[in-house]
Amino acid sequence: MVKKEDIKILVIGIGNDLLSDEGVGIHAIRELQKEPWPPNVTVYNGGVLGIDLLSLIQDHDKLVIVDAVNAQAEPGAVFRFRPEEVDCLLRNSKTSLHQIDIIDTIKIARFMGKSPEIVIIGVQPKTITWGLSLSPELLEKLPRVLKLVRDEISRILE
């Protein structure tokens, strides 16, 4: 039986914080990095690294990704889903604004036989234009996003 303190958890924020709401994952990670976490929890700014995250992802048992997703929903809508659900959607539409990079990275990790269990917390952006701050709609939802990430970590460590 694996002890909860031996489960390596990685929380990655994905996005480009120069493009307003596209950087929601980075804004969330910056807030989460201010909090104390157990030694087995890593909170990481993944930016737009994509495939460069492969070795980091493979080194963990559980992965929580925070990212902007294009779900054709109301701006600020928050989603929790697994990559398998995105794989089905990819045939019909673009879901994540970096889906090729992060989804391909996940697929490569699986192909190589070392992929963590993954949950994605996605937020529908309002605007993706030059800017360093989130839209009011996403700023309002940021506390909910942070709570969902904390809840995922708590669920894993229970």
HELIX and SHEET records of a PDB file:
HELIX    1   1 LYS A    4  ASP A    6  5                                   3    
HELIX    2   2 SER A   20  GLY A   23  5                                   4    
HELIX    3   3 VAL A   24  LEU A   32  1                                   9    
HELIX    4   4 GLY A   50  LEU A   53  5                                   4    
HELIX    5   5 LEU A   54  GLN A   58  1                                   5    
HELIX    6   6 PRO A   83  LEU A   90  1                                   8    
HELIX    7   7 GLN A   99  PHE A  111  1                                  13    
HELIX    8   8 PRO A  136  LEU A  157  1                                  22    
SHEET    1   A 5 VAL A  41  GLY A  47  0                                        
SHEET    2   A 5 ILE A   9  ILE A  14  1                                        
SHEET    3   A 5 LYS A  62  ALA A  68  1                                        
SHEET    4   A 5 GLU A 117  VAL A 123  1                                        
SHEET    5   A 5 VAL A  78  PHE A  81 -1                                        
END                                                                             
